[in-house]
Amino acid sequence: MSTKEEDGELKSPLYVIREVYEDQDSYEKFIAELDKALDERYETIIIEPAKVGDETSRWIRVGNCLHKTAMISSIASIASAAIWPKNLHSMCACAAISTFCSSIYWISWSYDPCVKYQIETNSQVLKNKIPNYSEFSSPVVLKYKDNSIAKYIHRTFCLVAVSICLFRVYQLFRGNSVSIRMENLAVVENFSE
């Protein structure tokens, strides 16, 4: 049903996971079928079994939420550093949120084949692309979308936000250590007089 190209990208347009319950292991078979379709990178995957579709769409939405939260908090940290350079609280808090979300995303989603798919909800697009779309009973439709560039941008923004935050903290401590040394010199001079 599928033909792979040399680079590993699958250009076959459609894979359907039908909701056919043959025995008690049907759920595991649906999951195995989904894993196979994700690994082979079909352009569109239609998931009929409601439980598998709900779990998959929830997993993708959580990953999207983590990605967007990390991006927004990175941008907020960078903007905070530009607007209020002395305010470390907001800058570092946003950088910490970005780092936390990016870490969870990287550990849990970065290597999952689901990360390359988005949920297609536009019924007009679905009707145009899938001729017999009306035959499916409330399917979850996944659309392949290469997100390599978005992942690199995400990581770059996070690294920039954390780097700016660490540099500002370094400047703060370096400035304090200089002022502490100056105070110590003043105390020593006063003591020697």
N, C-alpha and C positions, 0 to 999 in steps of 0.2 A: 504493500500500500504506500510505501514511502521510498523516495530516492534521495540519498545523501550526496552532496557535492564533496569535493576534496577538502574544503576548509571546515567541514563539519556543520555548516549551516544547512538546515533542511528547508527546501522551498516548496514542499508539498502543501497544498492550500488548507486541507481540512482533516480533522480527526474527530470522530464522534464516539463518546463513551455512552453507550446505551444503557438504559435502566432495565436490565433483564435479570431477574432473580432466579437463578437456577438451583442454588443450594444455600446452606448456611454461611458459606465462605464468600458470598457475593460481594460484600463490602471490601474485603481484602483484594478481590479480583479487580474491583473498580479502582482501588488505590494503585494497584500494580499497573493497570492500564493507563492511568493518569501519569504515573512516573515514566512509563515508556514514552508516552506522547510528549511529555515535557523534555525528556532527554533527547528525543529526536527533533525537537524544535519545530513542531508544526506551526504553520502561520496562524491557524485558528483551531481552537480546541473547544468542542461543545460537550459540556458535562450535564447529562440528564439526571443521574442520581442526586436527589436533593441534599442528602447529608454530605456527600463528597463535594458537591458544588458550594454549599454553605461554608464548609471548613476551608476550602481553597480560597474562596473570595474573602473570607475573614483574614486568612493568613496574608494574602496580598495587601489587603487594606491596612493591616497593622504595619507591614513593611513600608508601605507608602507613607503612613503617618510618621513613623520613625525617621524616614528619609527627609520629609518636609520639615519636621520639627528641628532636625539637625541643621538643615539649610537655613531656616528662618532664624534660629538662635545664633548661628555663625554670622549671618549678615547683621543681626542686631548687635552682636559683640563688636564687630568691626565698625559699625556705625556709631556705637557708643564710644568707642576709642577715638573716633574722629571728632565727634561732637563734644564729648566731655572727657578730655584726656586725663583729668585728675580723678575722675570717679571710677575707682577700681571695682566697686561692688557690682554695678550692673554689667560692666564689661566681663569680669571674671565669672559672674553667675551665668551669663549667656554662653560663655565659652565652655563652662563646666557642663551645662545642659547639652550643648552641641557634642562635646566629647562623649558624654554618657550615651546619647542616642546613636551617635556614629559607631561607638563600640558595640552596642547591642546589634545594630544593623549589620555591622561587619561580621560579627560572630555568628549570628543566626540566619541572616538572609543573603549575604554576599555570594555564597557558593551554592545556594539553593537554585535549582532550575526555574522555580516559580518567579524569581526576581526578574526574569526576562519577559514576563507576561503582565498584561493589564486587563481588567475586566471591561468588556465592551457592553455598554448599557444603551446605546443609541439604537432604538428599534428600527429606525429607517435604514441605517447602515446595515444592520443585520438582515433585514428583508431583501436588500439589494445584493448583498454578498452571498447569502445562503438562500437558494431558491425555495427549498422546502422548510423554511424556518418555522412556519405555522404548525408543522407536524410535531414539533418538540413541545413537551409540557414543562414550562417554566425552566428552561435550561440556564446554566451559567456559561457564558461565552468568554473565553480567554483569547486575547489577541497578542501575538508575538510583537515585542517592541524591544529593540536593542537599546540597553541603557548604559552602555560602557562610558560614554561621554558624561552622562549625568553622574555616574559614580565617581569619575575623576574630578569633576567640578565640586561635588559634595565633599570629597576628601581634601581638596585644595582649600576650600573655604574654611573647613574645620581647622586645618593646619595653620592657616593664616590667622584665624581668630585666636587660637591657643598661643601662637608665637607672639602676637601683639600683647596678649595678656601677660605672658611670662616676661617679655621685655619690659613692660610697665612695672611689674612687680620687682624685677631686678633693679630698675632705675630707682624705685622707691627705697629698696633696702640699701643700695649703693649710696643714695643721697643721705639716708639716715646714718649710715656708718661714717660718712664724711662729717656730718654734723656732730656725731658722738665723739669723733676724734678731736674736732675743734673744741668741743666742750671740755674734753679731758685735758687738752693743752692749756686751756684757760684756767682750769682748776689747778694744774701743776704750776703754772706761772704765779697764780695767786698764793699757792702754798709756799713757793720758794721766796716770795717777798716777805 
